[in-house]
Amino acid sequence: MAFGSYRAFIDKLDEMGELVRITEPVATELEITEIADREMKKPGGGKALLFEKPTVNGQISPFPVAVNTMGSDRRMALSMGAESVASVANELAVLMKAKPPSGVRDAIKLFSAALELRHVRPKKVRTGPCKDVIHLFDPPRTRNQEWPDAPSIDRETSKDPKDTPTLLNLPVLKCWPLDGGRFVTLPCVVTRDPDTGEGNLGMYRVQIYDDQTTGMHWQLQKVAARHGRRYYETGERMPVSIFLGGDPAFPFAATAPLPDGLDEFLLAGYLRKQSIEMVRCETNDLQVPASADIVIEGYIDPREPLRSEGPFGDHTGFYTLPEPYPVFHVTAITHRNDAIYPATIVGIPPMEDFYMGKASVQLFLPMFKMNFPEIVDIALPAEGVFHNLVFVSIKKTYPMQAYKIMHGLWGMGQMMFTKYIVVVDDDVDVHDTSQVLFRLCSNTEPRRDAVFTRGPADVLDHATDAVGRWVQAWF
């Protein structure tokens, strides 16, 4: 099921009894976080929240704020238009295991699988609801100026100040008291490899500096950071666009652990079973979903110095310290007339991101099993804050097989950040943390069964002896 807008998804949650509407004014500074934090920590993730009158500096914003919309197993499944995430994972597993047909029945199954993929590739359209209101910050660039391939601009733009969106009047949250400022916490960031032309959709926190500049916190191991390094090598301006809202498949795809070079919009198209309509931005030539609620366009200039970003209250309950990151300059903000601002809270789990991470593991488990057939199941407990702790069960058939799994998992994408991998037999339910810990404590001898090694670390981790590296352990 595809959602034509974020509001359509919100209405569906309301219809299903999964939404609480808050009609009183609530401040985007700290107050929304306090309410959302308590809701997220309720059993099962609580309800989604829609703040209909969020205030920015005491003024009610025209954009409602939605929080915790994917913060439960049920809402995560609803965002994919499915009864359960497991059913989507099973469909994906069937597609991945498809073989040449040996008969009519197999041919019909293969044809059915092919029909499921017909909506994967996005299609380009000239305009869309994300351009209902357009505000340009810089003078429009013509095709013979600095960016020869930039789109020409001859559209009507908003002129009434009260209708003019800026970074300062968007209902961007300040979550924790010592945060360095307001942070966009659910941004879908679009970049492009200048050499290959391959696009990337990622999610990197965005700190608001003023009405036209932000920080761009892409950690050094991320794909967008690799794109950025190429622009820094050439000295050319790097086009970047950020969009918020639209189909909930977009933020999920932006956080999914896809292999480098595989377009996240392909995953989003598959999940929503409807082609994604993409429009060209007003001030750069990147493509964004036409159904997005808010689009922030701009660039990063590699000729200017990095700027301190942070501190920021993170998943572990500590603040990540300020570090230098690129500055993102805004050249345009466009939005739907009925736009909703989507946000999430980053803090001590369980939070909304736990359910998003859990869905990612379920969805990509078939891929892990293709590489490691002995894997039975994988779990990332909330206590591990995503990738810090991984439980994996295997069907062991030969000596030292667990060592193979250990090294293999550490070599797969974001699994490189995992601090602890615990490998257990196939009769252990890895989703039952108590059961795994019982086996770990009763059936292991640390000198024999523990392995320590070194590897890359998430730069956000406060416990490392140096930025970007740590000791990793296996049991």
N, C-alpha and C positions, 0 to 999 in steps of 0.2 A: 504494500500500500504506500503510495506516495502522498506527501503532504505539500500542498501548493504554497504554504507559508508557515511560519512559526506559529502564527495565530490559529491556523487550522489544527495544528498539533495541540495547542493549548485547549482549544474547544473540545477536541477529542478526549483529552484528559479530564476535562470538566464533565463531559457526558458519562465517562466511566467512573466517576466518583473519586478521581485521583488528584483533584486540584482543590486548594483552599485559596479563595480570593480575599485579599486584605484591602479594604476600601479606605481605611484611614491613612493620612499622610505618614510616611516612614522615611527617615533620613538614610541616604545612601552611605553616609559616613557611620560605620560601626553598627547602626541599629538593624539594618537588614541582615547583616552577618549574625548578630545575636539571635534573631528569630530563626533564621535558616539553620544555624548550627544546632539549635535544640531540636528542630524538626528532623534534620538528617540523622540524628543519633537515636531516634525512636526505633523500636523493633521493625525490621523490614524496610527501613529507610524513610518512614513517614510519608507525607504527601508532597506533591509539587506545590509551590507557592507562587502566586501572582500578586505583586504589589502594584495596585492600580494607580497610586498617587505617590510615587517615590519623589523625594525632595532632594535638590542639589543646591547647596548653600541657602537653604530655607525656601527655595522656589519649587513648586510642583512641576515635575518634568512631564512633557507630553507623551513620553515613551514609558509605558508600564515595564516593570522588571520581573522576569520570570526566573525562578531559582529552583533547583532540585527536580527538574522535569524528567531526568533520566535516573533519578536516585533510588530505584528499586528494581527488582527483577521484572515485575509486571510492566513498569513504565519503559524499561529498556526494551522489552519485547514489543510494546506498543509503538515505540519509535521506529521499529523495523516493520510494522504492520503485521506482526505475527503473534501467535498464541504464546510462544516461548522462544528464547534465544536458541535453545537446543534444536528446535525444528528448523531454524535457519541454518544452523551448523550442519545438520543432517543433509539438507538440500545441497549445501556447498560441497560436502564430502562426496555425494553422488556425482556431482559434476567433475570433481577432481579425479574420481576413479573411473570415469567413462573410458570405454575401450571400443575399438572398431567392432561394428555389429556382426554377429555370426548368423543372424536370422532376422525375420520380419519383426518379431517382438523386440529384439535388441535395437533394431533400426528405429522403431517407433519411440523407444525410450531415449535414444540418442537425439532424435529430432525434437522431442519434448525438452530435453536439456538445452539444446541449441536455442529454442524459443525463449528460455529463461535468460539467455545472454543477449537478446536482441536490443535490450535497453541499456546495455552497459556503456556504450560509447556516447558521450555528450553530443549535443547538437547546438550549433550556433544560431542565435536569433539577433535581430537588430536592436531590440529594446525589451524592457520588462518592468515589472512593478518596482524593482529596486531603484529605478530612476524616476519615480513619481515626483520627488523633490531633489533638486540638484543644487549644490552650493560649491562654487569654484573659489579656491583661495588664491591661486596664482593666475596671472593672465593666461588664457588658453594658448597652447603651443600650436603653431602651424606646422605643416609637414616639412617645410624647408628649414626649420629651426633645429634646436639641439637634438630632439628625437624625431628624425625624419619620418618614422613610421607611426608616430602618434596620431590618434584619431582627430580629425578636425571637429571643432565644437561650434555648433550653431543653435543649440537648444536654449529654450527659455530657462533661466535659473531663478532661484528664490531671491527676493530683494527685501522683503519685510524682515527687519531684524528679529522679530519674535519667531519667525519661521526659519531662521537661519541656524542650522545645526553646527556646533563647533565641539571640539573635544571637551570644553569646559562645561557645556550644558547637557551633554549626554549623561544619563544616570549611571556613570561608572562608579563602582564601589570602592570605598576604602574599608578593607576587611578588619584589620587588626591595628591596635593603637600605635605601634611603632613602625608601621609600614611607611615607606618613603613617600607615599602619596596614593592616588587612586590608580587601580590596576584593572585593565580589561582582562578578565579571567577565562573567557570562553571565545577567544578570537580565532577565526579560521584564516591563516596567513598564506597567501598565494605568492610563490616565487617561481623563477624559471632559471634553468641551467643555461648560461650564455653560450656554451659550446655546443650542446646537443639540442637545445630548445625544449627539453623535457621539463614539465611542470612539477611542482610539489605543493601539496596542501598540508600544512603543519599547524601546530598549536603552540604558541610561545607567548608568555605573559608580556603585556604591553603597559608600561608605566606612563601615565600622562604627565608631561612636563609643563606644557602651557596649551594655548588654544590651537597650536599648529604643529607641535612636535611631541614625540614620545620616545621612550626607550624601546629597543627590540631585543628581547632576551632569548636569543637562540643559542643554546649551549653548543660548545665546540664540536660535539659529535653529531649534531643534527644536520639533516640534508640542506636546510636553508642556510646554515652556516657555511657549508661547502660551496653553495652557490655564491654566497657573499664573498668568500675568499677569492674567487675568480674575478669578481668585479673590483676588489681591492687590488688585485694584481694588475688589472688593466687601467684602473683609475676612472672607469666609466660609472655614471650614475646607475644605480640598481633599482629598477621598478619593483615596487611591492604594493600589494593590495590586501586589505583585511576586510572580511565580511562577517557579519553576525546574523544569526537566525536563518530563515529558510527551513528546508527540510531538516529534521533532527538527524538524518543520516550524515549530514555534512560534518558536524563536530565529532561524531563518532569516527568517521573515516579519517579525520585529521589526526586523531590520536591512535589510530590502528597501527600495529607494528608491521607495516608492509615492507617488502624488500625495496632497497634504494632503486629508484628508476621506475617503479610501478605507480602509475597515477592513482591517487586516492579517489579521484572522481569516478574511476571505473568501479571501485568497490561501492561507492555511494549509489551509483546507477544500478548496480546489481541488487543492492539491498532494497531500494525503493521500487524496483521493477517498473521503472518509467524513466525514459531518457531525461537527462538534466539539460535544461535550456541554459545556455551560457551567453552572456553579453560582454562586449568589450567595454573596458573602463573608459571614463571620460578623459583622463589626463595621462594614462599610460596604456600600453597595448596588451595588458594582461586580461584574462577572461575570468569572470565571476558568475555564480548562479543568478539568473534573472529573478528568481524568487527570494533572494536574500532580503532581509529586513533593513539592514544598514550596511553600507559599503564605505570604507575609508581608504582612499587612494593616496599614493605618494611615492617617495623614493628614499634611498639611502645614498649619501654622498661619501664615497671612500676617501675623498680628499680632506674631510674634516675630522677632527679628533673624536675618539670614543668619549662617551659620557657616563658618569656613575649612575648605575641603576640599582634600586633597592634602598634599604632592606625590605624584606618581604616575608611575612609569616607563612611558613611552609608546612608540608604534610607531617613532619616529625614533631611539631610543636615548638620548633626553634625558628628564629629569623635567619634567613640566608643573608649574608653580609653584602654590602654594596660592592659591585664589580663593574668595570668598564664594558659598555656594550654600544653597538651602533645606534645612531639617532635616526629615527624615521620622521621625515618631513611630510606633512599632509598637504596635498594639492586639491583634494575634493572630498566632500562627504555627500553621499546620496542615500536616500531611504524611501521606503514605502510610506504611503499616507497613513497606513494602520500599523506601523512598525511596533514591534515589541523588542525590548533589549534583553537578550539572554545572558545570564551570569551564573557562576558557580562559586563555591567557597572552597578555598584551599586551607586545610588544617588537619588536626589530629583525627585519624579515622575512627569510626566509619564515616565517610563522606560520600557525596554523589559520585565522585570519580572511582570509588571502589566498585560500584556496579558497572561502570563503563569498562573498567579493567577486567572485571570478571567476564563480561560479555566478549571482550576481545579474546580472552583465553579460550572460551567455548568455541568461538567462531574459527579460530586458527588452529585448534587442536588437530583437525585432520591434516593440516600442513606439517605439523610436528610429526605426526604418525607416518606420513609419507617418507620423511627423512629417517625416522627412528621407529620402525614397526613394533618394537618391543614396548613402547610407551602405552600405558593403559589410560592414564589420566594425569592432569596437571592442575594445580591450584596455587593461587597467589593470595595467601591469607591477608586479611585487612591489617593485621599486626605488622606485616612486613612492608606496608606502604608501597603497594605495587610490586616492583621488581626486587626489593631488598631480600625477600624470602620466597623461595619456590619449593613446593612439595611436588614430587613426581613419582608415580608408581609405574613399575615395569614388570613385564613377565620375563623373568630371568631364565636363560637357557645355557649360559656358559660363564666360566669364571671371568671376573674383572669387567663384566658387562656394564655395571654401574659407572665405572670410570669412563667408559665410552660416552655414556649419556651425559655425565658431568661436563666433559670437555666439549661435547657437541652442543649442548645448550648454551654454554658460555660463548660460543662462537656464532650465535644466531641473533643478529640485530640488537635490540634493546636488552636482551638477556645478558649482554656483556656487563650490565650494571648490577647484576644479582650478587648480593653479599653472601647469601647462604643457600645452598641447594641441598635438599634432603631427599635421598632416593630410597624408596621403600618397595616392598613386594606388592604384587598385584592384588592381594587380598586386603590391602589397607585402603580405606576411604580417605583420600587426600583432602577432601573437603571437611573432614572431621579433625580439626586441629588437635583436640585432646587425644584422639586415637594415634595420630602421627607422633606426638610427643611421647606417648606411652612406649611406642616401639623404639623411638630414638633413645629414650632413657634406659629402657630395660634390655635392649638387644644389641647395644653397641659397646665397644671398648675403644675409648678415644684414641689411644696410641696406634691402634690397628685400623680403625675405620674412619678417621678424620684426615682430610687432606687440605693443606693451605697453599694458596698460590697468590700471585699478584695480577691485577688487571685494571682496566679503566673504570673510573667511577663517575657517577652523576655529579656534575659540578655543584649541584645544590646540596650535596650531602655535607653536614656539618661535622661528621665524626672522622673524616679522613685525615691522615697526617700530611697530605699535600693535596692541592686542588686537582681533581680529575683522576685520582688513582687511589687504590686501597688493596687490602688483603682480602681474598675471597676464600671461603671455606666450604668443604663438601663433607657430608656424612652419609 
